[in-house]
Amino acid sequence: MGARLESLANQAAGATTTFATLAQQHGAAKVKQLVAAEISKLIPAYQARWDRNLAMIYAKHFTPEELRSLATQGTRSPHAAKFRSTRAAVAAEMQAVSRPLLQQLVTQALRNVVGR
C-alpha cells in the first residue's frame, strides 16, 4: 500500500520551480532522469516513516482483524467494501500527515541534483 511514495515524490518534484529552472538549463528529460535517480536513492530513508503513517491511518479506520482479512483475502475479504469506501478519507489523511515527509524527500533530492 505504501508503494506510491516514489511516484508521488517524482510528481511533486516535477511541479517545483527548482525543477523548472533546472529543466530550462539542462533539458527536461535529463533533469527528470537525474531527479528520479536521486529520489530512488533516497526512498529507503523515507519509506519506513511513510509506511508507519499509512499504517497509523488505516488503524484508525479498521480493526486488526479487518486488516488481516484484507491482507490475506484481498478483494474476497468481507471488509473489501469498507476498504473501498474509506479510500478517499485515508488518502486525504495520508496527504495531510505525510506532506512534510514528501516535501523533505523532494527537497533533498533536488538539493542533491543542484549540488552535482
Phi and psi restraints in degrees (range 20) as a CNS / XPLOR table:
assign (resid 1 and name C) (resid 2 and name N)
       (resid 2 and name CA) (resid 2 and name C) 1.0 -91.6 20.0 2
assign (resid 2 and name N) (resid 2 and name CA)
       (resid 2 and name C) (resid 3 and name N) 1.0 15.1 20.0 2
assign (resid 2 and name C) (resid 3 and name N)
       (resid 3 and name CA) (resid 3 and name C) 1.0 -75.5 20.0 2
assign (resid 3 and name N) (resid 3 and name CA)
       (resid 3 and name C) (resid 4 and name N) 1.0 -5.6 20.0 2
assign (resid 3 and name C) (resid 4 and name N)
       (resid 4 and name CA) (resid 4 and name C) 1.0 -84.5 20.0 2
assign (resid 4 and name N) (resid 4 and name CA)
       (resid 4 and name C) (resid 5 and name N) 1.0 -5.4 20.0 2
assign (resid 4 and name C) (resid 5 and name N)
       (resid 5 and name CA) (resid 5 and name C) 1.0 -55.8 20.0 2
assign (resid 5 and name N) (resid 5 and name CA)
       (resid 5 and name C) (resid 6 and name N) 1.0 -48.8 20.0 2
assign (resid 5 and name C) (resid 6 and name N)
       (resid 6 and name CA) (resid 6 and name C) 1.0 -62.8 20.0 2
assign (resid 6 and name N) (resid 6 and name CA)
       (resid 6 and name C) (resid 7 and name N) 1.0 -43.5 20.0 2
assign (resid 6 and name C) (resid 7 and name N)
       (resid 7 and name CA) (resid 7 and name C) 1.0 -63.3 20.0 2
assign (resid 7 and name N) (resid 7 and name CA)
       (resid 7 and name C) (resid 8 and name N) 1.0 -44.8 20.0 2
assign (resid 7 and name C) (resid 8 and name N)
       (resid 8 and name CA) (resid 8 and name C) 1.0 -64.5 20.0 2
assign (resid 8 and name N) (resid 8 and name CA)
       (resid 8 and name C) (resid 9 and name N) 1.0 -38.8 20.0 2
assign (resid 8 and name C) (resid 9 and name N)
       (resid 9 and name CA) (resid 9 and name C) 1.0 -64.6 20.0 2
assign (resid 9 and name N) (resid 9 and name CA)
       (resid 9 and name C) (resid 10 and name N) 1.0 -41.8 20.0 2
assign (resid 9 and name C) (resid 10 and name N)
       (resid 10 and name CA) (resid 10 and name C) 1.0 -64.2 20.0 2
assign (resid 10 and name N) (resid 10 and name CA)
       (resid 10 and name C) (resid 11 and name N) 1.0 -40.5 20.0 2
assign (resid 10 and name C) (resid 11 and name N)
       (resid 11 and name CA) (resid 11 and name C) 1.0 -63.8 20.0 2
assign (resid 11 and name N) (resid 11 and name CA)
       (resid 11 and name C) (resid 12 and name N) 1.0 -46.0 20.0 2
assign (resid 11 and name C) (resid 12 and name N)
       (resid 12 and name CA) (resid 12 and name C) 1.0 -64.0 20.0 2
assign (resid 12 and name N) (resid 12 and name CA)
       (resid 12 and name C) (resid 13 and name N) 1.0 -42.1 20.0 2
assign (resid 12 and name C) (resid 13 and name N)
       (resid 13 and name CA) (resid 13 and name C) 1.0 -62.3 20.0 2
assign (resid 13 and name N) (resid 13 and name CA)
       (resid 13 and name C) (resid 14 and name N) 1.0 -41.5 20.0 2
assign (resid 13 and name C) (resid 14 and name N)
       (resid 14 and name CA) (resid 14 and name C) 1.0 -64.7 20.0 2
assign (resid 14 and name N) (resid 14 and name CA)
       (resid 14 and name C) (resid 15 and name N) 1.0 -18.3 20.0 2
assign (resid 14 and name C) (resid 15 and name N)
       (resid 15 and name CA) (resid 15 and name C) 1.0 -94.3 20.0 2
assign (resid 15 and name N) (resid 15 and name CA)
       (resid 15 and name C) (resid 16 and name N) 1.0 2.6 20.0 2
assign (resid 15 and name C) (resid 16 and name N)
       (resid 16 and name CA) (resid 16 and name C) 1.0 -88.4 20.0 2
assign (resid 16 and name N) (resid 16 and name CA)
       (resid 16 and name C) (resid 17 and name N) 1.0 157.6 20.0 2
assign (resid 16 and name C) (resid 17 and name N)
       (resid 17 and name CA) (resid 17 and name C) 1.0 -69.6 20.0 2
assign (resid 17 and name N) (resid 17 and name CA)
       (resid 17 and name C) (resid 18 and name N) 1.0 -30.8 20.0 2
assign (resid 17 and name C) (resid 18 and name N)
       (resid 18 and name CA) (resid 18 and name C) 1.0 -61.5 20.0 2
assign (resid 18 and name N) (resid 18 and name CA)
       (resid 18 and name C) (resid 19 and name N) 1.0 -45.5 20.0 2
assign (resid 18 and name C) (resid 19 and name N)
       (resid 19 and name CA) (resid 19 and name C) 1.0 -61.2 20.0 2
assign (resid 19 and name N) (resid 19 and name CA)
       (resid 19 and name C) (resid 20 and name N) 1.0 -45.0 20.0 2
assign (resid 19 and name C) (resid 20 and name N)
       (resid 20 and name CA) (resid 20 and name C) 1.0 -61.1 20.0 2
assign (resid 20 and name N) (resid 20 and name CA)
       (resid 20 and name C) (resid 21 and name N) 1.0 -41.8 20.0 2
assign (resid 20 and name C) (resid 21 and name N)
       (resid 21 and name CA) (resid 21 and name C) 1.0 -63.6 20.0 2
assign (resid 21 and name N) (resid 21 and name CA)
       (resid 21 and name C) (resid 22 and name N) 1.0 -46.9 20.0 2
assign (resid 21 and name C) (resid 22 and name N)
       (resid 22 and name CA) (resid 22 and name C) 1.0 -61.9 20.0 2
assign (resid 22 and name N) (resid 22 and name CA)
       (resid 22 and name C) (resid 23 and name N) 1.0 -39.3 20.0 2
assign (resid 22 and name C) (resid 23 and name N)
       (resid 23 and name CA) (resid 23 and name C) 1.0 -64.3 20.0 2
assign (resid 23 and name N) (resid 23 and name CA)
       (resid 23 and name C) (resid 24 and name N) 1.0 -38.0 20.0 2
assign (resid 23 and name C) (resid 24 and name N)
       (resid 24 and name CA) (resid 24 and name C) 1.0 -65.1 20.0 2
assign (resid 24 and name N) (resid 24 and name CA)
       (resid 24 and name C) (resid 25 and name N) 1.0 -36.3 20.0 2
assign (resid 24 and name C) (resid 25 and name N)
       (resid 25 and name CA) (resid 25 and name C) 1.0 -79.5 20.0 2
assign (resid 25 and name N) (resid 25 and name CA)
       (resid 25 and name C) (resid 26 and name N) 1.0 -36.9 20.0 2
assign (resid 25 and name C) (resid 26 and name N)
       (resid 26 and name CA) (resid 26 and name C) 1.0 -123.4 20.0 2
assign (resid 26 and name N) (resid 26 and name CA)
       (resid 26 and name C) (resid 27 and name N) 1.0 -4.2 20.0 2
assign (resid 26 and name C) (resid 27 and name N)
       (resid 27 and name CA) (resid 27 and name C) 1.0 96.7 20.0 2
assign (resid 27 and name N) (resid 27 and name CA)
       (resid 27 and name C) (resid 28 and name N) 1.0 135.5 20.0 2
assign (resid 27 and name C) (resid 28 and name N)
       (resid 28 and name CA) (resid 28 and name C) 1.0 -62.2 20.0 2
assign (resid 28 and name N) (resid 28 and name CA)
       (resid 28 and name C) (resid 29 and name N) 1.0 -42.6 20.0 2
assign (resid 28 and name C) (resid 29 and name N)
       (resid 29 and name CA) (resid 29 and name C) 1.0 -63.2 20.0 2
assign (resid 29 and name N) (resid 29 and name CA)
       (resid 29 and name C) (resid 30 and name N) 1.0 -43.0 20.0 2
assign (resid 29 and name C) (resid 30 and name N)
       (resid 30 and name CA) (resid 30 and name C) 1.0 -65.7 20.0 2
assign (resid 30 and name N) (resid 30 and name CA)
       (resid 30 and name C) (resid 31 and name N) 1.0 -44.6 20.0 2
assign (resid 30 and name C) (resid 31 and name N)
       (resid 31 and name CA) (resid 31 and name C) 1.0 -65.9 20.0 2
assign (resid 31 and name N) (resid 31 and name CA)
       (resid 31 and name C) (resid 32 and name N) 1.0 -40.3 20.0 2
assign (resid 31 and name C) (resid 32 and name N)
       (resid 32 and name CA) (resid 32 and name C) 1.0 -59.4 20.0 2
assign (resid 32 and name N) (resid 32 and name CA)
       (resid 32 and name C) (resid 33 and name N) 1.0 -43.0 20.0 2
assign (resid 32 and name C) (resid 33 and name N)
       (resid 33 and name CA) (resid 33 and name C) 1.0 -65.3 20.0 2
assign (resid 33 and name N) (resid 33 and name CA)
       (resid 33 and name C) (resid 34 and name N) 1.0 -44.8 20.0 2
assign (resid 33 and name C) (resid 34 and name N)
       (resid 34 and name CA) (resid 34 and name C) 1.0 -64.1 20.0 2
assign (resid 34 and name N) (resid 34 and name CA)
       (resid 34 and name C) (resid 35 and name N) 1.0 -44.4 20.0 2
assign (resid 34 and name C) (resid 35 and name N)
       (resid 35 and name CA) (resid 35 and name C) 1.0 -65.8 20.0 2
assign (resid 35 and name N) (resid 35 and name CA)
       (resid 35 and name C) (resid 36 and name N) 1.0 -43.3 20.0 2
assign (resid 35 and name C) (resid 36 and name N)
       (resid 36 and name CA) (resid 36 and name C) 1.0 -61.0 20.0 2
assign (resid 36 and name N) (resid 36 and name CA)
       (resid 36 and name C) (resid 37 and name N) 1.0 -39.5 20.0 2
assign (resid 36 and name C) (resid 37 and name N)
       (resid 37 and name CA) (resid 37 and name C) 1.0 -65.1 20.0 2
assign (resid 37 and name N) (resid 37 and name CA)
       (resid 37 and name C) (resid 38 and name N) 1.0 -41.7 20.0 2
assign (resid 37 and name C) (resid 38 and name N)
       (resid 38 and name CA) (resid 38 and name C) 1.0 -65.3 20.0 2
assign (resid 38 and name N) (resid 38 and name CA)
       (resid 38 and name C) (resid 39 and name N) 1.0 -43.4 20.0 2
assign (resid 38 and name C) (resid 39 and name N)
       (resid 39 and name CA) (resid 39 and name C) 1.0 -61.6 20.0 2
assign (resid 39 and name N) (resid 39 and name CA)
       (resid 39 and name C) (resid 40 and name N) 1.0 -44.0 20.0 2
assign (resid 39 and name C) (resid 40 and name N)
       (resid 40 and name CA) (resid 40 and name C) 1.0 -59.0 20.0 2
assign (resid 40 and name N) (resid 40 and name CA)
       (resid 40 and name C) (resid 41 and name N) 1.0 -40.6 20.0 2
assign (resid 40 and name C) (resid 41 and name N)
       (resid 41 and name CA) (resid 41 and name C) 1.0 -66.2 20.0 2
assign (resid 41 and name N) (resid 41 and name CA)
       (resid 41 and name C) (resid 42 and name N) 1.0 -35.0 20.0 2
assign (resid 41 and name C) (resid 42 and name N)
       (resid 42 and name CA) (resid 42 and name C) 1.0 -84.8 20.0 2
assign (resid 42 and name N) (resid 42 and name CA)
       (resid 42 and name C) (resid 43 and name N) 1.0 -19.9 20.0 2
assign (resid 42 and name C) (resid 43 and name N)
       (resid 43 and name CA) (resid 43 and name C) 1.0 -49.7 20.0 2
assign (resid 43 and name N) (resid 43 and name CA)
       (resid 43 and name C) (resid 44 and name N) 1.0 -45.7 20.0 2
assign (resid 43 and name C) (resid 44 and name N)
       (resid 44 and name CA) (resid 44 and name C) 1.0 -56.9 20.0 2
assign (resid 44 and name N) (resid 44 and name CA)
       (resid 44 and name C) (resid 45 and name N) 1.0 -29.9 20.0 2
assign (resid 44 and name C) (resid 45 and name N)
       (resid 45 and name CA) (resid 45 and name C) 1.0 -76.2 20.0 2
assign (resid 45 and name N) (resid 45 and name CA)
       (resid 45 and name C) (resid 46 and name N) 1.0 -17.0 20.0 2
assign (resid 45 and name C) (resid 46 and name N)
       (resid 46 and name CA) (resid 46 and name C) 1.0 -113.7 20.0 2
assign (resid 46 and name N) (resid 46 and name CA)
       (resid 46 and name C) (resid 47 and name N) 1.0 -22.6 20.0 2
assign (resid 46 and name C) (resid 47 and name N)
       (resid 47 and name CA) (resid 47 and name C) 1.0 -59.7 20.0 2
assign (resid 47 and name N) (resid 47 and name CA)
       (resid 47 and name C) (resid 48 and name N) 1.0 -41.6 20.0 2
assign (resid 47 and name C) (resid 48 and name N)
       (resid 48 and name CA) (resid 48 and name C) 1.0 -62.0 20.0 2
assign (resid 48 and name N) (resid 48 and name CA)
       (resid 48 and name C) (resid 49 and name N) 1.0 -41.9 20.0 2
assign (resid 48 and name C) (resid 49 and name N)
       (resid 49 and name CA) (resid 49 and name C) 1.0 -67.0 20.0 2
assign (resid 49 and name N) (resid 49 and name CA)
       (resid 49 and name C) (resid 50 and name N) 1.0 -39.4 20.0 2
assign (resid 49 and name C) (resid 50 and name N)
       (resid 50 and name CA) (resid 50 and name C) 1.0 -60.4 20.0 2
assign (resid 50 and name N) (resid 50 and name CA)
       (resid 50 and name C) (resid 51 and name N) 1.0 -47.4 20.0 2
assign (resid 50 and name C) (resid 51 and name N)
       (resid 51 and name CA) (resid 51 and name C) 1.0 -63.8 20.0 2
assign (resid 51 and name N) (resid 51 and name CA)
       (resid 51 and name C) (resid 52 and name N) 1.0 -38.2 20.0 2
assign (resid 51 and name C) (resid 52 and name N)
       (resid 52 and name CA) (resid 52 and name C) 1.0 -62.6 20.0 2
assign (resid 52 and name N) (resid 52 and name CA)
       (resid 52 and name C) (resid 53 and name N) 1.0 -43.0 20.0 2
assign (resid 52 and name C) (resid 53 and name N)
       (resid 53 and name CA) (resid 53 and name C) 1.0 -60.2 20.0 2
assign (resid 53 and name N) (resid 53 and name CA)
       (resid 53 and name C) (resid 54 and name N) 1.0 -44.9 20.0 2
assign (resid 53 and name C) (resid 54 and name N)
       (resid 54 and name CA) (resid 54 and name C) 1.0 -64.5 20.0 2
assign (resid 54 and name N) (resid 54 and name CA)
       (resid 54 and name C) (resid 55 and name N) 1.0 -42.6 20.0 2
assign (resid 54 and name C) (resid 55 and name N)
       (resid 55 and name CA) (resid 55 and name C) 1.0 -62.8 20.0 2
assign (resid 55 and name N) (resid 55 and name CA)
       (resid 55 and name C) (resid 56 and name N) 1.0 -41.0 20.0 2
assign (resid 55 and name C) (resid 56 and name N)
       (resid 56 and name CA) (resid 56 and name C) 1.0 -61.6 20.0 2
assign (resid 56 and name N) (resid 56 and name CA)
       (resid 56 and name C) (resid 57 and name N) 1.0 -42.1 20.0 2
assign (resid 56 and name C) (resid 57 and name N)
       (resid 57 and name CA) (resid 57 and name C) 1.0 -68.8 20.0 2
assign (resid 57 and name N) (resid 57 and name CA)
       (resid 57 and name C) (resid 58 and name N) 1.0 -45.1 20.0 2
assign (resid 57 and name C) (resid 58 and name N)
       (resid 58 and name CA) (resid 58 and name C) 1.0 -62.6 20.0 2
assign (resid 58 and name N) (resid 58 and name CA)
       (resid 58 and name C) (resid 59 and name N) 1.0 -34.9 20.0 2
assign (resid 58 and name C) (resid 59 and name N)
       (resid 59 and name CA) (resid 59 and name C) 1.0 -64.9 20.0 2
assign (resid 59 and name N) (resid 59 and name CA)
       (resid 59 and name C) (resid 60 and name N) 1.0 -24.0 20.0 2
assign (resid 59 and name C) (resid 60 and name N)
       (resid 60 and name CA) (resid 60 and name C) 1.0 -75.3 20.0 2
assign (resid 60 and name N) (resid 60 and name CA)
       (resid 60 and name C) (resid 61 and name N) 1.0 -23.2 20.0 2
assign (resid 60 and name C) (resid 61 and name N)
       (resid 61 and name CA) (resid 61 and name C) 1.0 -106.1 20.0 2
assign (resid 61 and name N) (resid 61 and name CA)
       (resid 61 and name C) (resid 62 and name N) 1.0 -19.1 20.0 2
assign (resid 61 and name C) (resid 62 and name N)
       (resid 62 and name CA) (resid 62 and name C) 1.0 -134.1 20.0 2
assign (resid 62 and name N) (resid 62 and name CA)
       (resid 62 and name C) (resid 63 and name N) 1.0 149.5 20.0 2
assign (resid 62 and name C) (resid 63 and name N)
       (resid 63 and name CA) (resid 63 and name C) 1.0 -78.4 20.0 2
assign (resid 63 and name N) (resid 63 and name CA)
       (resid 63 and name C) (resid 64 and name N) 1.0 163.0 20.0 2
assign (resid 63 and name C) (resid 64 and name N)
       (resid 64 and name CA) (resid 64 and name C) 1.0 -57.1 20.0 2
assign (resid 64 and name N) (resid 64 and name CA)
       (resid 64 and name C) (resid 65 and name N) 1.0 -37.8 20.0 2
assign (resid 64 and name C) (resid 65 and name N)
       (resid 65 and name CA) (resid 65 and name C) 1.0 -65.7 20.0 2
assign (resid 65 and name N) (resid 65 and name CA)
       (resid 65 and name C) (resid 66 and name N) 1.0 -40.8 20.0 2
assign (resid 65 and name C) (resid 66 and name N)
       (resid 66 and name CA) (resid 66 and name C) 1.0 -64.1 20.0 2
assign (resid 66 and name N) (resid 66 and name CA)
       (resid 66 and name C) (resid 67 and name N) 1.0 -42.5 20.0 2
assign (resid 66 and name C) (resid 67 and name N)
       (resid 67 and name CA) (resid 67 and name C) 1.0 -64.7 20.0 2
assign (resid 67 and name N) (resid 67 and name CA)
       (resid 67 and name C) (resid 68 and name N) 1.0 -40.7 20.0 2
assign (resid 67 and name C) (resid 68 and name N)
       (resid 68 and name CA) (resid 68 and name C) 1.0 -61.1 20.0 2
assign (resid 68 and name N) (resid 68 and name CA)
       (resid 68 and name C) (resid 69 and name N) 1.0 -44.1 20.0 2
assign (resid 68 and name C) (resid 69 and name N)
       (resid 69 and name CA) (resid 69 and name C) 1.0 -61.6 20.0 2
assign (resid 69 and name N) (resid 69 and name CA)
       (resid 69 and name C) (resid 70 and name N) 1.0 -43.4 20.0 2
assign (resid 69 and name C) (resid 70 and name N)
       (resid 70 and name CA) (resid 70 and name C) 1.0 -64.9 20.0 2
assign (resid 70 and name N) (resid 70 and name CA)
       (resid 70 and name C) (resid 71 and name N) 1.0 -39.8 20.0 2
assign (resid 70 and name C) (resid 71 and name N)
       (resid 71 and name CA) (resid 71 and name C) 1.0 -68.1 20.0 2
assign (resid 71 and name N) (resid 71 and name CA)
       (resid 71 and name C) (resid 72 and name N) 1.0 -37.1 20.0 2
assign (resid 71 and name C) (resid 72 and name N)
       (resid 72 and name CA) (resid 72 and name C) 1.0 -90.0 20.0 2
assign (resid 72 and name N) (resid 72 and name CA)
       (resid 72 and name C) (resid 73 and name N) 1.0 -33.4 20.0 2
assign (resid 72 and name C) (resid 73 and name N)
       (resid 73 and name CA) (resid 73 and name C) 1.0 -107.0 20.0 2
assign (resid 73 and name N) (resid 73 and name CA)
       (resid 73 and name C) (resid 74 and name N) 1.0 -12.8 20.0 2
assign (resid 73 and name C) (resid 74 and name N)
       (resid 74 and name CA) (resid 74 and name C) 1.0 56.7 20.0 2
assign (resid 74 and name N) (resid 74 and name CA)
       (resid 74 and name C) (resid 75 and name N) 1.0 -130.6 20.0 2
assign (resid 74 and name C) (resid 75 and name N)
       (resid 75 and name CA) (resid 75 and name C) 1.0 -68.5 20.0 2
assign (resid 75 and name N) (resid 75 and name CA)
       (resid 75 and name C) (resid 76 and name N) 1.0 -13.8 20.0 2
assign (resid 75 and name C) (resid 76 and name N)
       (resid 76 and name CA) (resid 76 and name C) 1.0 -84.6 20.0 2
assign (resid 76 and name N) (resid 76 and name CA)
       (resid 76 and name C) (resid 77 and name N) 1.0 -7.6 20.0 2
assign (resid 76 and name C) (resid 77 and name N)
       (resid 77 and name CA) (resid 77 and name C) 1.0 -64.8 20.0 2
assign (resid 77 and name N) (resid 77 and name CA)
       (resid 77 and name C) (resid 78 and name N) 1.0 143.4 20.0 2
assign (resid 77 and name C) (resid 78 and name N)
       (resid 78 and name CA) (resid 78 and name C) 1.0 -65.4 20.0 2
assign (resid 78 and name N) (resid 78 and name CA)
       (resid 78 and name C) (resid 79 and name N) 1.0 -9.6 20.0 2
assign (resid 78 and name C) (resid 79 and name N)
       (resid 79 and name CA) (resid 79 and name C) 1.0 -103.3 20.0 2
assign (resid 79 and name N) (resid 79 and name CA)
       (resid 79 and name C) (resid 80 and name N) 1.0 8.3 20.0 2
assign (resid 79 and name C) (resid 80 and name N)
       (resid 80 and name CA) (resid 80 and name C) 1.0 -62.0 20.0 2
assign (resid 80 and name N) (resid 80 and name CA)
       (resid 80 and name C) (resid 81 and name N) 1.0 -38.7 20.0 2
assign (resid 80 and name C) (resid 81 and name N)
       (resid 81 and name CA) (resid 81 and name C) 1.0 -65.2 20.0 2
assign (resid 81 and name N) (resid 81 and name CA)
       (resid 81 and name C) (resid 82 and name N) 1.0 -41.0 20.0 2
assign (resid 81 and name C) (resid 82 and name N)
       (resid 82 and name CA) (resid 82 and name C) 1.0 -63.2 20.0 2
assign (resid 82 and name N) (resid 82 and name CA)
       (resid 82 and name C) (resid 83 and name N) 1.0 -40.6 20.0 2
assign (resid 82 and name C) (resid 83 and name N)
       (resid 83 and name CA) (resid 83 and name C) 1.0 -59.2 20.0 2
assign (resid 83 and name N) (resid 83 and name CA)
       (resid 83 and name C) (resid 84 and name N) 1.0 -47.4 20.0 2
assign (resid 83 and name C) (resid 84 and name N)
       (resid 84 and name CA) (resid 84 and name C) 1.0 -63.7 20.0 2
assign (resid 84 and name N) (resid 84 and name CA)
       (resid 84 and name C) (resid 85 and name N) 1.0 -39.4 20.0 2
assign (resid 84 and name C) (resid 85 and name N)
       (resid 85 and name CA) (resid 85 and name C) 1.0 -74.0 20.0 2
assign (resid 85 and name N) (resid 85 and name CA)
       (resid 85 and name C) (resid 86 and name N) 1.0 -20.3 20.0 2
assign (resid 85 and name C) (resid 86 and name N)
       (resid 86 and name CA) (resid 86 and name C) 1.0 -98.4 20.0 2
assign (resid 86 and name N) (resid 86 and name CA)
       (resid 86 and name C) (resid 87 and name N) 1.0 -1.7 20.0 2
assign (resid 86 and name C) (resid 87 and name N)
       (resid 87 and name CA) (resid 87 and name C) 1.0 -54.8 20.0 2
assign (resid 87 and name N) (resid 87 and name CA)
       (resid 87 and name C) (resid 88 and name N) 1.0 -45.7 20.0 2
assign (resid 87 and name C) (resid 88 and name N)
       (resid 88 and name CA) (resid 88 and name C) 1.0 -65.9 20.0 2
assign (resid 88 and name N) (resid 88 and name CA)
       (resid 88 and name C) (resid 89 and name N) 1.0 -41.5 20.0 2
assign (resid 88 and name C) (resid 89 and name N)
       (resid 89 and name CA) (resid 89 and name C) 1.0 -65.3 20.0 2
assign (resid 89 and name N) (resid 89 and name CA)
       (resid 89 and name C) (resid 90 and name N) 1.0 -42.5 20.0 2
assign (resid 89 and name C) (resid 90 and name N)
       (resid 90 and name CA) (resid 90 and name C) 1.0 -63.3 20.0 2
assign (resid 90 and name N) (resid 90 and name CA)
       (resid 90 and name C) (resid 91 and name N) 1.0 -43.6 20.0 2
assign (resid 90 and name C) (resid 91 and name N)
       (resid 91 and name CA) (resid 91 and name C) 1.0 -61.9 20.0 2
assign (resid 91 and name N) (resid 91 and name CA)
       (resid 91 and name C) (resid 92 and name N) 1.0 -42.5 20.0 2
assign (resid 91 and name C) (resid 92 and name N)
       (resid 92 and name CA) (resid 92 and name C) 1.0 -65.0 20.0 2
assign (resid 92 and name N) (resid 92 and name CA)
       (resid 92 and name C) (resid 93 and name N) 1.0 -43.0 20.0 2
assign (resid 92 and name C) (resid 93 and name N)
       (resid 93 and name CA) (resid 93 and name C) 1.0 -65.8 20.0 2
assign (resid 93 and name N) (resid 93 and name CA)
       (resid 93 and name C) (resid 94 and name N) 1.0 -40.8 20.0 2
assign (resid 93 and name C) (resid 94 and name N)
       (resid 94 and name CA) (resid 94 and name C) 1.0 -63.6 20.0 2
assign (resid 94 and name N) (resid 94 and name CA)
       (resid 94 and name C) (resid 95 and name N) 1.0 -40.8 20.0 2
assign (resid 94 and name C) (resid 95 and name N)
       (resid 95 and name CA) (resid 95 and name C) 1.0 -62.0 20.0 2
assign (resid 95 and name N) (resid 95 and name CA)
       (resid 95 and name C) (resid 96 and name N) 1.0 -44.5 20.0 2
assign (resid 95 and name C) (resid 96 and name N)
       (resid 96 and name CA) (resid 96 and name C) 1.0 -66.2 20.0 2
assign (resid 96 and name N) (resid 96 and name CA)
       (resid 96 and name C) (resid 97 and name N) 1.0 -44.7 20.0 2
assign (resid 96 and name C) (resid 97 and name N)
       (resid 97 and name CA) (resid 97 and name C) 1.0 -73.8 20.0 2
assign (resid 97 and name N) (resid 97 and name CA)
       (resid 97 and name C) (resid 98 and name N) 1.0 -36.7 20.0 2
assign (resid 97 and name C) (resid 98 and name N)
       (resid 98 and name CA) (resid 98 and name C) 1.0 -100.8 20.0 2
assign (resid 98 and name N) (resid 98 and name CA)
       (resid 98 and name C) (resid 99 and name N) 1.0 0.0 20.0 2
assign (resid 98 and name C) (resid 99 and name N)
       (resid 99 and name CA) (resid 99 and name C) 1.0 -55.0 20.0 2
assign (resid 99 and name N) (resid 99 and name CA)
       (resid 99 and name C) (resid 100 and name N) 1.0 -46.5 20.0 2
assign (resid 99 and name C) (resid 100 and name N)
       (resid 100 and name CA) (resid 100 and name C) 1.0 -61.1 20.0 2
assign (resid 100 and name N) (resid 100 and name CA)
       (resid 100 and name C) (resid 101 and name N) 1.0 -38.6 20.0 2
assign (resid 100 and name C) (resid 101 and name N)
       (resid 101 and name CA) (resid 101 and name C) 1.0 -64.2 20.0 2
assign (resid 101 and name N) (resid 101 and name CA)
       (resid 101 and name C) (resid 102 and name N) 1.0 -44.8 20.0 2
assign (resid 101 and name C) (resid 102 and name N)
       (resid 102 and name CA) (resid 102 and name C) 1.0 -62.5 20.0 2
assign (resid 102 and name N) (resid 102 and name CA)
       (resid 102 and name C) (resid 103 and name N) 1.0 -41.6 20.0 2
assign (resid 102 and name C) (resid 103 and name N)
       (resid 103 and name CA) (resid 103 and name C) 1.0 -63.6 20.0 2
assign (resid 103 and name N) (resid 103 and name CA)
       (resid 103 and name C) (resid 104 and name N) 1.0 -40.3 20.0 2
assign (resid 103 and name C) (resid 104 and name N)
       (resid 104 and name CA) (resid 104 and name C) 1.0 -61.9 20.0 2
assign (resid 104 and name N) (resid 104 and name CA)
       (resid 104 and name C) (resid 105 and name N) 1.0 -45.2 20.0 2
assign (resid 104 and name C) (resid 105 and name N)
       (resid 105 and name CA) (resid 105 and name C) 1.0 -61.0 20.0 2
assign (resid 105 and name N) (resid 105 and name CA)
       (resid 105 and name C) (resid 106 and name N) 1.0 -48.1 20.0 2
assign (resid 105 and name C) (resid 106 and name N)
       (resid 106 and name CA) (resid 106 and name C) 1.0 -64.3 20.0 2
assign (resid 106 and name N) (resid 106 and name CA)
       (resid 106 and name C) (resid 107 and name N) 1.0 -44.1 20.0 2
assign (resid 106 and name C) (resid 107 and name N)
       (resid 107 and name CA) (resid 107 and name C) 1.0 -60.2 20.0 2
assign (resid 107 and name N) (resid 107 and name CA)
       (resid 107 and name C) (resid 108 and name N) 1.0 -46.0 20.0 2
assign (resid 107 and name C) (resid 108 and name N)
       (resid 108 and name CA) (resid 108 and name C) 1.0 -63.6 20.0 2
assign (resid 108 and name N) (resid 108 and name CA)
       (resid 108 and name C) (resid 109 and name N) 1.0 -42.3 20.0 2
assign (resid 108 and name C) (resid 109 and name N)
       (resid 109 and name CA) (resid 109 and name C) 1.0 -62.6 20.0 2
assign (resid 109 and name N) (resid 109 and name CA)
       (resid 109 and name C) (resid 110 and name N) 1.0 -44.4 20.0 2
assign (resid 109 and name C) (resid 110 and name N)
       (resid 110 and name CA) (resid 110 and name C) 1.0 -66.8 20.0 2
assign (resid 110 and name N) (resid 110 and name CA)
       (resid 110 and name C) (resid 111 and name N) 1.0 -39.6 20.0 2
assign (resid 110 and name C) (resid 111 and name N)
       (resid 111 and name CA) (resid 111 and name C) 1.0 -59.7 20.0 2
assign (resid 111 and name N) (resid 111 and name CA)
       (resid 111 and name C) (resid 112 and name N) 1.0 -42.1 20.0 2
assign (resid 111 and name C) (resid 112 and name N)
       (resid 112 and name CA) (resid 112 and name C) 1.0 -63.4 20.0 2
assign (resid 112 and name N) (resid 112 and name CA)
       (resid 112 and name C) (resid 113 and name N) 1.0 -38.7 20.0 2
assign (resid 112 and name C) (resid 113 and name N)
       (resid 113 and name CA) (resid 113 and name C) 1.0 -69.4 20.0 2
assign (resid 113 and name N) (resid 113 and name CA)
       (resid 113 and name C) (resid 114 and name N) 1.0 -44.3 20.0 2
assign (resid 113 and name C) (resid 114 and name N)
       (resid 114 and name CA) (resid 114 and name C) 1.0 -63.0 20.0 2
assign (resid 114 and name N) (resid 114 and name CA)
       (resid 114 and name C) (resid 115 and name N) 1.0 -36.6 20.0 2
assign (resid 114 and name C) (resid 115 and name N)
       (resid 115 and name CA) (resid 115 and name C) 1.0 -76.6 20.0 2
assign (resid 115 and name N) (resid 115 and name CA)
       (resid 115 and name C) (resid 116 and name N) 1.0 -0.3 20.0 2
